């Protein structure tokens, strides 16, 4: 049964089309939390919406409503409990690994599980792969689990709470020695890996373009791959991010050849999180 069907007779008929068609569930079969976006018109019915989600998903112990966008230096969500118990810490399971987190202290999207597996499947044995803005470690852990032959996965995160969860997740998934959690700003910590990496993952769609230089400089002298994420409106889809990356790369003495792009997830009406896969090489003298 869909959420809209579960709310028939509870929410006025004229408001039913506004009932969210989807929401995030973070956790496992044992315990999970749901995060839902409630339109302003449905605010008087937020508790009923939460109760309906609890009825539809027995493993969900708490339902939170999003209160606006992500805020602060660490880009965490503002959440309001609308149904269930005040559970915030869960263990999320996907593709054979586990991720522990507190939904009020860190950002995590289960909707990117497919994208994490796609990136992980591209990694070859022996690669050193840097993950910037690593959060609780989902991309780094997905890579190390999917490709056991990976050399190292340095994962940089600014949020101390997310970093602590990443440390724990590395232990939970027995990846010590493969994934290397690093606490700090990418600008300060990435240079420690200058010339060491075969691949860089940049899964921060808002502002990742400010760190292109750091991504390019950690690549090995012969170049490598960069997975660059960006928010783009429908009218500029697959253009703005490409231009930003290619122009910055050329200004730093590199040539960036796009190998592919795709929509990762919707962010807002007609706005999407997209990813570009680039093969980056040093620009030869005399090239144009």
C-alpha positions as CSV (number, residue, x, y, z in Angstrom):
1,X,0.0,0.0,0.0
2,X,1.2,3.5,-0.8
3,X,1.3,6.3,1.7
4,X,-1.4,8.2,-0.2
5,X,-3.7,5.2,0.0
6,X,-3.1,4.8,3.7
7,X,-4.2,8.4,4.3
8,X,-7.5,8.3,2.4
9,X,-10.2,9.4,4.7
10,X,-7.7,11.0,7.0
11,X,-6.3,13.8,4.8
12,X,-8.9,15.8,2.8
13,X,-9.4,14.5,-0.7
14,X,-8.2,17.8,-2.3
15,X,-4.9,17.5,-0.4
16,X,-4.1,13.9,-1.2
17,X,-2.1,14.7,-4.4
18,X,0.3,16.6,-2.1
19,X,1.1,13.5,0.0
20,X,4.8,12.6,-0.6
21,X,5.2,9.7,-3.0
22,X,8.5,8.7,-1.5
23,X,10.6,9.1,1.6
24,X,13.9,7.9,3.0
25,X,14.2,4.9,5.3
26,X,17.6,4.6,7.0
27,X,18.4,1.5,9.1
28,X,17.7,-2.2,8.9
29,X,15.0,-4.7,9.3
30,X,15.5,-4.6,13.1
31,X,15.3,-0.8,13.5
32,X,15.0,2.1,11.1
33,X,14.0,5.8,10.9
34,X,12.1,7.5,8.1
35,X,12.7,11.0,6.9
36,X,9.9,12.6,5.0
37,X,9.3,16.0,3.4
38,X,5.9,17.4,4.3
39,X,4.5,20.3,2.2
40,X,3.3,23.3,4.2
41,X,-0.3,22.5,3.2
42,X,-0.1,19.2,5.0
43,X,1.5,20.5,8.2
44,X,-1.8,20.0,10.2
45,X,-1.6,16.4,9.2
46,X,2.1,15.7,9.9
47,X,1.4,13.4,12.8
48,X,-1.1,11.4,10.8
49,X,1.4,11.1,8.0
50,X,4.0,9.8,10.5
51,X,1.6,7.3,12.0
52,X,0.8,6.0,8.5
53,X,4.5,5.5,7.7
54,X,4.8,3.5,11.0
55,X,1.9,1.3,10.0
56,X,3.3,0.7,6.5
57,X,6.8,-0.1,7.6
58,X,7.0,-2.1,10.8
59,X,10.8,-1.8,11.1
60,X,10.5,2.0,11.3
61,X,10.6,3.1,14.9
62,X,10.7,6.9,14.3
63,X,9.5,9.3,11.6
64,X,11.2,12.7,11.2
65,X,10.0,15.5,9.1
66,X,12.6,17.7,7.2
67,X,12.6,21.3,8.3
68,X,14.1,23.1,5.3
69,X,17.4,22.4,3.7
70,X,20.7,21.4,5.2
71,X,22.3,24.0,7.5
72,X,25.6,24.9,9.0
73,X,29.2,24.1,8.3
74,X,28.5,20.4,8.3
75,X,25.4,20.6,6.2
76,X,23.2,18.5,8.5
77,X,19.4,18.3,8.3
78,X,17.0,20.0,10.6
79,X,14.5,17.3,11.7
80,X,11.3,17.2,13.7
81,X,10.0,13.9,15.3
82,X,6.4,13.5,14.1
83,X,5.8,9.9,15.1
84,X,7.3,7.0,17.0
85,X,10.1,7.0,19.6
86,X,13.0,9.5,19.6
87,X,15.4,7.1,17.9
88,X,18.2,8.9,16.0
89,X,21.1,6.4,15.9
90,X,20.7,3.4,13.6
91,X,22.8,0.9,11.6
92,X,22.0,1.0,7.9
93,X,22.6,-2.0,5.8
94,X,23.3,-2.0,2.0
95,X,25.2,-4.2,-0.4
96,X,26.8,-6.3,2.3
97,X,28.2,-3.6,4.5
98,X,26.9,-1.7,7.5
99,X,26.9,2.0,8.3
100,X,26.3,3.3,11.7
101,X,25.0,6.9,12.0
102,X,22.9,9.5,13.9
103,X,20.5,11.2,11.5
104,X,20.6,14.4,13.5
105,X,24.4,14.7,13.5
106,X,25.5,13.7,10.0
107,X,24.2,13.7,6.5
108,X,23.6,10.4,4.7
109,X,21.4,9.4,1.8
110,X,20.4,5.8,1.2
111,X,19.2,6.9,-2.3
112,X,22.9,7.0,-3.4
113,X,23.5,3.3,-2.8
114,X,23.4,2.5,-6.5
115,X,25.8,5.3,-7.3
116,X,28.2,4.1,-4.6
117,X,28.2,0.6,-6.2
118,X,28.7,2.1,-9.7
119,X,31.8,4.0,-8.5
120,X,33.1,1.0,-6.6
121,X,32.8,-1.2,-9.7
122,X,35.1,1.1,-11.6
123,X,38.0,0.8,-9.2
124,X,40.8,-1.6,-10.2
125,X,43.0,-3.7,-8.0
126,X,46.0,-1.7,-6.7
127,X,44.4,1.7,-7.0
128,X,44.7,4.4,-4.4
129,X,41.3,6.2,-4.3
130,X,40.7,9.4,-2.4
131,X,37.2,10.2,-1.2
132,X,36.7,13.9,-0.3
133,X,33.8,15.0,1.9
134,X,33.6,11.4,3.0
135,X,30.9,11.7,5.7
136,X,30.4,8.5,7.7
137,X,32.3,6.6,5.0
138,X,29.7,5.2,2.6
139,X,31.7,5.7,-0.6
140,X,35.0,4.6,0.9
141,X,33.5,1.5,2.5
142,X,31.6,0.6,-0.7
143,X,34.8,0.8,-2.7
144,X,36.9,-1.3,-0.3
145,X,34.1,-3.9,0.0
146,X,33.5,-4.1,-3.8
147,X,37.2,-4.1,-4.7
148,X,39.2,-6.0,-2.0
149,X,42.3,-5.4,-4.0
150,X,42.2,-1.7,-3.7
151,X,45.5,-0.3,-2.2
152,X,44.2,2.4,0.1
153,X,41.2,4.7,0.4
154,X,42.0,8.0,2.2
155,X,38.7,9.5,3.2
156,X,38.6,13.1,4.3
157,X,35.8,14.5,6.5
158,X,35.3,17.9,8.2
159,X,32.5,17.0,10.6
160,X,33.9,15.5,13.8
161,X,30.7,13.5,14.5
162,X,30.7,12.0,10.9
163,X,34.5,11.3,11.3
164,X,33.9,9.4,14.5
165,X,31.1,7.3,12.9
166,X,33.5,6.6,9.9
167,X,36.1,5.3,12.3
168,X,33.5,3.0,13.8
169,X,32.2,1.9,10.4
170,X,35.7,1.0,9.3
171,X,36.0,-1.3,12.3
172,X,32.5,-2.7,11.9
173,X,33.2,-3.7,8.3
174,X,36.8,-4.9,9.1
175,X,38.5,-2.5,6.7
176,X,41.3,-1.2,8.9
177,X,44.3,-0.8,6.7
178,X,42.2,-0.2,3.6
179,X,40.1,2.8,4.4
180,X,42.0,5.6,6.1
181,X,39.7,8.1,7.8
182,X,41.1,11.6,7.9
183,X,39.6,14.4,10.0
184,X,39.9,17.9,8.6
185,X,39.4,20.3,5.8
186,X,40.1,19.0,2.3
187,X,42.3,22.0,1.5
188,X,44.5,21.2,4.5
189,X,44.6,17.4,4.4
190,X,44.5,16.5,0.7
191,X,48.0,18.0,0.0
192,X,49.4,15.2,2.2
193,X,48.5,12.8,-0.7
194,X,49.9,14.9,-3.5
195,X,50.8,12.7,-6.5
196,X,49.6,9.5,-4.8
197,X,46.1,8.8,-6.1
198,X,44.7,7.0,-9.1
199,X,41.1,8.2,-8.6
200,X,39.3,10.9,-6.6
201,X,35.6,10.9,-5.6
202,X,34.0,14.3,-4.9
203,X,30.4,13.5,-3.7
204,X,29.6,17.0,-2.4
205,X,27.2,18.6,-5.0
206,X,27.2,22.1,-3.5
207,X,30.7,23.6,-3.6
208,X,32.8,20.7,-4.8
209,X,34.0,22.9,-7.7
210,X,35.9,25.0,-5.1
211,X,38.1,21.9,-4.5
212,X,39.0,20.9,-8.1
213,X,42.6,22.0,-7.7
214,X,43.1,19.8,-4.6
215,X,41.6,16.8,-6.5
216,X,43.9,17.3,-9.5
217,X,47.0,17.7,-7.4
218,X,46.6,14.4,-5.5
219,X,46.5,12.4,-8.8
220,X,49.6,10.6,-9.8
221,X,51.9,12.4,-12.2
222,X,50.4,10.7,-15.2
223,X,46.9,11.7,-14.2
224,X,43.8,9.6,-13.2
225,X,40.1,9.7,-12.8
226,X,37.9,12.2,-11.0
227,X,34.2,11.7,-10.2
228,X,32.8,15.2,-9.9
229,X,29.4,15.9,-8.4
230,X,27.3,19.1,-9.0
231,X,23.8,20.5,-8.5
232,X,22.3,21.5,-11.8
233,X,18.9,22.9,-12.9
234,X,17.1,21.2,-15.7
235,X,17.8,24.0,-18.2
236,X,21.6,23.7,-17.7
237,X,21.8,19.9,-17.2
238,X,25.2,18.4,-18.0
239,X,26.7,21.7,-19.1
240,X,27.6,23.9,-16.1
241,X,29.5,21.3,-14.1
242,X,31.4,20.1,-17.2
243,X,32.4,23.7,-18.1
244,X,33.5,24.5,-14.5
245,X,35.7,21.4,-14.2
246,X,37.2,21.5,-17.7
247,X,38.1,25.2,-17.4
248,X,39.6,24.8,-14.0
249,X,41.6,21.8,-15.1
250,X,43.0,23.6,-18.1
251,X,44.0,26.6,-16.0
252,X,46.0,24.3,-13.8
253,X,47.8,22.5,-16.7
254,X,45.5,19.5,-17.1
255,X,43.2,18.3,-19.8
256,X,39.9,16.7,-18.6
257,X,38.1,14.3,-21.0
258,X,34.6,13.4,-19.9
259,X,33.9,9.7,-20.0
260,X,30.3,9.8,-18.9
261,X,27.7,11.6,-16.8
262,X,24.4,10.8,-15.1
263,X,21.7,12.0,-12.8
264,X,22.3,10.7,-9.3
265,X,19.2,11.9,-7.6
266,X,16.6,14.7,-7.7
267,X,17.3,17.5,-5.2
268,X,14.4,19.9,-5.8
269,X,11.8,20.5,-8.5
270,X,13.8,20.6,-11.8
271,X,17.1,20.5,-9.9
272,X,19.3,17.4,-9.8
273,X,22.5,16.0,-8.3
274,X,24.6,14.9,-11.2
275,X,28.0,13.3,-11.6
276,X,30.6,13.7,-14.3
277,X,33.3,11.0,-14.8
278,X,36.6,12.6,-16.0
279,X,39.9,11.2,-17.2
280,X,42.5,13.8,-16.3
281,X,46.0,14.0,-17.7
282,X,48.7,16.7,-17.6
283,X,48.4,19.1,-20.5
284,X,51.3,18.6,-22.8
285,X,53.3,21.7,-23.8
286,X,52.0,23.1,-27.1
287,X,48.6,21.5,-26.7
288,X,45.5,23.7,-27.3
